[in-house]
């Protein structure tokens, strides 16, 4: 930080912009020896510093004498792509944002792609576009201002996420819901529906992403918005819920699949919400319970056959019985030509074939489950019902 301050002090233009010495700044900019595009240690210009410190007077002077600064991004790897308008939005300085837009600041194309803004675990992520910055800080006035001047709500970041996807990742869930509604209302009025159906690079819509992240507030908010009132009778109301994207029917990546197979424990809480809870209960009553009991009966029959084959395996007395006790007879396995001679032997042979074929079928059915295990700590989830997956 000390080196950064020294670097700024070495450049009088940057120093005046930081300290809001706008009169000195005007004199410097009128001097031909001063380069208005000079940058600091992290690629910041005088305009970046003026906006960062909320120096409106200096911003006006810079835009008047060096208008080419308005869309100039930072160049360092840490803050690459960040423009003055990005900073103004993050600072929630509406006056400076209006001044920048009045001087033709680009509200659509500018993208902050530096390492500081990348999506990382346990960290904030405000996307890359200026509109997503404004929505994530929860400033409705800035969001309206940017949308009014052509900000694109359908613009995607490097992960394919639109502003709606990014809002599902924010810790301030109530504010995110309000921004979600604001953007959706504006987009529907001007362009019509369709914004919520956009997929990111992982094939997720905002609703699916909220479920995968375990954002119960956003998920329930989106589900409630999609429901339809059927009838009311006094205090009683009947609603129809849209199960599109939620049910597994004809959707290989439904909300139910994402919640069950997801790595985040918080995602399981989605199963307790309406209408997911009722849907899971209905599926269990209609399909799950019969399927479970059918498999249970088949497995009991299979294990009974295996046990009978083991108990009745072909044995015969050993000829050279060397035990000292007359009450003990040592038995050995019959050779193959003696093992299958009677009708009982052929019945046992059928049971042995069933045992081998059944073991192969169980193995084949378990292979997909094994490939779903990405990390060793998730192996415990696969063997909660028994050690069979681990043994396979």
C-alpha positions in Angstrom: 0.0 0.0 0.0 2.9 2.3 0.8 4.4 1.7 -2.6 1.1 2.5 -4.2 0.9 5.8 -2.4 4.4 6.7 -3.4 3.6 5.9 -7.0 0.6 8.3 -6.9 2.6 11.0 -5.2 5.1 10.8 -8.0 2.4 11.6 -10.5 0.8 15.0 -9.8 -2.2 14.3 -12.0 -3.2 11.2 -10.0 -2.4 12.9 -6.7 -4.7 15.9 -7.5 -7.5 13.6 -8.7 -7.3 11.6 -5.5 -7.3 14.6 -3.2 -10.0 16.5 -5.2 -7.7 19.4 -6.0 -9.8 20.2 -9.1 -8.3 23.6 -9.7 -4.8 22.2 -9.8 -6.1 19.4 -11.9 -7.5 21.8 -14.5 -4.1 23.6 -14.7 -2.2 20.3 -15.2 -4.6 19.2 -17.9 -4.1 22.4 -19.8 -0.3 21.8 -19.8 0.9 20.0 -22.9 3.7 18.2 -21.0 1.2 16.3 -18.9 -0.2 13.0 -20.3 -3.8 12.6 -19.2 -3.7 8.9 -19.9 -0.9 8.2 -17.3 -1.6 5.3 -15.0 -0.7 4.2 -11.5 0.7 0.9 -10.1 -2.4 -1.1 -10.8 -3.3 0.5 -14.1 -5.6 3.1 -12.6 -6.1 6.5 -14.3 -6.8 9.8 -12.7 -10.5 9.3 -13.4 -10.5 6.0 -11.6 -9.0 7.6 -8.5 -11.4 10.6 -8.6 -14.4 8.2 -8.8 -13.0 5.9 -6.1 -12.8 8.9 -3.7 -16.2 10.4 -4.7 -14.6 13.5 -6.0 -17.3 14.8 -8.3 -15.6 18.1 -9.1 -12.5 16.3 -10.2 -14.5 13.9 -12.3 -16.2 16.8 -14.1 -12.8 18.4 -14.8 -11.3 15.2 -16.2 -14.3 14.4 -18.4 -14.2 18.0 -19.8 -10.5 18.1 -20.6 -9.8 14.3 -21.2 -13.1 12.7 -22.3 -11.1 9.7 -23.7 -10.7 8.5 -20.0 -14.4 7.7 -19.6 -14.2 4.1 -21.0 -10.6 3.4 -20.3 -10.3 0.2 -18.2 -7.7 -0.8 -15.7 -4.9 -3.0 -17.1 -3.5 -4.9 -14.2 -4.3 -8.6 -13.8 -6.0 -7.9 -10.5 -8.5 -5.2 -11.7 -8.4 -5.8 -15.5 -11.4 -4.4 -17.4 -12.7 -2.3 -14.5 -13.9 1.1 -15.7 -14.7 4.3 -13.8 -18.4 3.5 -14.1 -17.8 0.1 -12.4 -16.3 2.0 -9.5 -19.1 4.6 -9.3 -21.7 1.8 -9.2 -19.8 -0.1 -6.5 -19.5 3.2 -4.5 -23.3 3.7 -5.2 -22.5 7.3 -6.2 -25.5 8.1 -8.4 -24.3 11.7 -9.2 -20.9 10.5 -10.6 -22.6 7.6 -12.4 -25.0 10.1 -14.1 -22.0 12.3 -15.1 -20.1 9.4 -16.6 -23.1 8.2 -18.6 -23.8 11.8 -19.8 -20.3 11.7 -21.2 -21.0 8.4 -23.1 -19.7 5.9 -20.6 -20.4 2.4 -22.1 -23.0 0.6 -19.9 -23.0 -2.6 -22.0 -19.6 -3.7 -23.2 -17.4 -2.9 -20.2 -16.4 -6.1 -18.3 -14.3 -6.4 -15.1 -12.5 -9.7 -15.7 -9.5 -9.3 -13.3 -8.6 -11.9 -10.7 -10.2 -9.8 -8.0 -13.6 -10.2 -9.6 -13.5 -13.9 -10.4 -15.9 -16.4 -8.9 -14.2 -18.0 -5.9 -15.5 -20.2 -3.1 -16.6 -18.3 0.1 -16.2 -15.0 -1.6 -18.4 -12.3 -3.2 -19.2 -12.4 -6.9 -20.8 -9.5 -8.6 -20.3 -10.7 -12.1 -18.4 -8.7 -14.8 -21.0 -6.2 -16.3 -21.9 -2.9 -14.7 -25.6 -3.8 -14.4 -24.8 -6.9 -12.3 -22.6 -4.7 -10.0 -25.5 -2.3 -9.5 -28.0 -5.1 -8.8 -25.7 -7.0 -6.4 -25.1 -3.9 -4.3 -28.9 -3.5 -4.2 -29.2 0.0 -5.5 -32.5 0.3 -7.4 -31.9 3.8 -8.6 -28.6 2.8 -10.3 -30.3 -0.3 -11.9 -33.1 1.8 -13.4 -30.5 4.4 -14.6 -28.4 1.7 -16.4 -31.4 0.0 -17.9 -32.8 3.3 -19.1 -29.5 3.9 -20.9 -29.3 0.5 -22.7 -27.8 -1.9 -20.2 -28.4 -5.5 -21.4 -30.0 -7.8 -18.9 -29.3 -10.8 -21.1 -25.5 -10.2 -21.2 -23.5 -13.2 -19.9 -20.2 -13.3 -18.0 -17.4 -15.8 -18.5 -19.4 -18.6 -16.8 -22.5 -17.9 -19.0 -24.4 -16.3 -16.1 -26.8 -13.5 -16.6 -27.7 -11.0 -14.0 -30.5 -13.3 -12.7 -28.0 -16.2 -12.2 -25.7 -13.9 -10.3 -28.4 -12.6 -8.0 -29.0 -16.2 -6.8 -25.4 -16.2 -5.5 -25.7 -13.1 -3.3 -25.7 -13.3 0.5 -28.3 -10.6 0.9 -31.2 -12.7 -0.3 -34.1 -10.3 0.3 -32.4 -7.5 -1.7 -31.6 -9.9 -4.5 -35.2 -10.9 -4.8 -36.2 -7.2 -5.1 -33.6 -6.6 -7.8 -34.7 -9.7 -9.6 -38.3 -8.5 -9.7 -37.2 -5.0 -10.8 -35.1 -6.3 -13.7 -37.8 -8.8 -14.8 -40.5 -6.2 -14.8 -38.4 -3.8 -17.0 -37.4 -6.6 -19.4 -40.9 -7.9 -19.8 -42.3 -4.5 -20.5 -39.6 -3.7 -23.2 -38.6 -7.1 -24.6 -41.2 -9.7 -23.4 -40.6 -12.9 -21.5 -37.6 -15.2 -21.9 -35.0 -13.8 -19.6 -35.6 -16.5 -17.0 -35.2 -19.3 -19.5 -31.6 -18.5 -20.4 -29.1 -21.3 -19.5 -25.5 -20.7 -18.3 -22.5 -22.8 -19.2 -23.5 -25.6 -16.8 -27.0 -25.8 -18.3 -28.7 -24.1 -15.4 -31.5 -21.5 -15.3 -31.8 -19.1 -12.4 -34.3 -21.3 -10.7 -32.1 -24.4 -11.0 -29.1 -22.4 -9.8 -31.0 -21.2 -6.7 -31.8 -24.8 -5.9 -28.3 -26.1 -6.5 -26.9 -23.3 -4.2 -29.5 -24.0 -1.5 -30.8 -20.5 -1.7 -34.2 -21.3 -0.3 -35.4 -17.6 -0.1 -34.7 -17.0 -3.8 -36.1 -20.5 -4.9 -39.3 -20.0 -3.0 -39.7 -16.5 -4.3 -39.4 -17.7 -7.9 -41.8 -20.6 -7.3 -44.4 -18.3 -5.8 -44.1 -15.9 -8.7 -44.9 -18.8 -11.1 -48.0 -20.2 -9.3 -51.5 -19.5 -10.5 -54.6 -18.9 -8.4 -57.4 -21.4 -9.1 -60.1 -20.4 -6.7 -60.7 -18.8 -3.3 -63.4 -19.6 -0.7 -63.1 -17.2 2.3 -59.7 -17.6 3.9 -59.0 -20.7 1.8 -57.1 -20.4 -1.6 -56.1 -23.1 -4.1 -53.0 -22.6 -6.2 -51.5 -24.4 -9.2 -47.7 -24.7 -9.2 -45.7 -24.9 -12.4 -43.4 -27.9 -12.1 -41.4 -27.1 -15.2 -37.7 -27.4 -14.3 -38.6 -28.9 -11.0 -39.9 -32.4 -11.9 -37.7 -35.1 -13.4 -40.2 -35.7 -16.2 -38.3 -35.2 -19.5 -35.7 -33.1 -17.8 -32.3 -34.8 -17.3 -31.1 -31.9 -15.1 -34.2 -31.1 -13.0 -34.3 -29.4 -9.6 -34.9 -32.7 -7.9 -31.8 -34.3 -9.6 -29.7 -31.3 -8.7 -30.7 -31.2 -5.1 -30.2 -34.9 -4.5 -26.9 -35.2 -6.4 -25.5 -31.7 -5.4 -22.5 -31.4 -3.1 -23.9 -28.6 -0.9 -25.8 -29.7 2.2 -27.9 -26.5 2.1 -29.5 -27.7 -1.2 -31.3 -30.5 0.7 -33.4 -27.8 2.4 -35.2 -27.3 -0.9 -36.9 -30.7 -0.4 -38.9 -29.1 2.6 -40.4 -26.3 0.5 -43.7 -26.2 -1.4 -44.3 -27.6 -4.0 -41.1 -29.8 -3.9 -42.1 -31.5 -0.7 -45.6 -32.4 -2.0 -44.0 -33.6 -5.3 -41.5 -35.9 -3.6 -44.3 -37.3 -1.4 -46.5 -37.9 -4.4 -43.6 -39.6 -6.3 -42.9 -41.8 -3.3 -46.5 -42.9 -2.9 -47.0 -43.5 -6.6 -43.6 -44.9 -7.7 -41.0 -44.9 -5.0 -42.7 -47.2 -2.4 -43.7 -49.9 -4.9 -40.3 -49.8 -6.5 -38.6 -50.0 -3.1 -40.7 -53.0 -1.8 -40.3 -54.8 -5.2 -36.5 -54.5 -5.0 -36.6 -55.5 -1.3 -38.6 -58.7 -2.2 -36.3 -59.5 -5.1 -33.2 -59.0 -2.9 -34.6 -61.3 -0.2 -35.4 -64.0 -2.7 -31.9 -63.6 -4.3 -30.1 -63.8 -0.9 -32.2 -66.8 0.0 -31.2 -68.6 -3.2 -27.5 -67.7 -2.5 -27.7 -69.0 1.0 -29.4 -72.3 0.0 -26.8 -72.8 -2.7 -24.0 -72.4 -0.1 -25.7 -74.6 2.5 -26.3 -77.4 -0.1 -23.0 -77.2 -1.9 -21.7 -80.6 -3.2 -19.6 -82.2 -0.5 -18.4 -85.7 0.3 -16.5 -87.5 3.1 -12.8 -87.3 2.8 -11.3 -90.8 2.4 -8.2 -90.2 4.6 -10.0 -88.9 7.6 -7.2 -88.4 10.1 -9.1 -86.8 12.9 -8.9 -88.5 16.3 -12.5 -88.0 17.1 -15.0 -90.5 15.6 -17.8 -87.9 15.9 -16.2 -85.6 13.3 -16.1 -86.3 9.6 -14.1 -84.0 7.3 -15.8 -83.3 4.1 -14.3 -82.0 0.8 -15.7 -80.5 -2.4 -16.9 -83.0 -4.9 -15.2 -82.9 -8.3 -17.2 -81.4 -11.2 -18.1 -84.8 -12.7 -19.7 -85.8 -9.4 -21.3 -82.4 -8.5 -24.2 -82.5 -10.9 -25.7 -85.9 -11.2 -29.1 -85.9 -9.5 -32.2 -83.7 -9.9 -31.3 -81.9 -6.7 -27.9 -81.1 -8.1 -29.5 -79.5 -11.2 -31.9 -77.5 -9.0 -28.9 -76.2 -7.1 -27.2 -75.5 -10.5 -30.1 -73.2 -11.4 -29.7 -71.4 -8.1 -26.0 -70.9 -8.7 -26.6 -69.5 -12.1 -29.2 -67.1 -10.6 -26.6 -66.1 -7.9 -23.9 -65.3 -10.5 -26.2 -63.5 -12.9 -27.7 -61.5 -10.0 -24.3 -60.5 -8.8 -23.4 -59.2 -12.3 -26.7 -57.3 -12.5 -26.1 -55.6 -9.1 -22.6 -54.7 -10.2 -23.8 -53.1 -13.4 -26.5 -51.2 -11.6 -24.0 -49.8 -9.0 -21.4 -48.7 -11.6 -23.2 -45.4 -12.4 -23.4 -44.6 -8.7 -19.7 -45.1 -8.3 -19.0 -42.6 -11.1 -21.1 -40.0 -9.3 -18.7 -40.1 -6.4 -16.3 -37.2 -7.1 -14.5 -37.0 -3.7 -13.7 -39.5 -1.1 -15.8 -37.8 1.6 -18.9 -38.3 -0.5 -18.4 -42.1 -0.4 -20.2 -42.3 2.9 -23.4 -41.1 1.2 -23.2 -44.0 -1.2 -22.9 -46.7 1.5 -25.5 -45.4 3.9 -27.8 -48.3 2.9 -25.1 -50.9 3.3 -21.5 -51.8 2.3 -22.4 -53.1 -1.2 -21.2 -50.0 -3.1 -17.9 -49.9 -1.2 -17.4 -53.7 -1.8 -18.1 -53.3 -5.5 
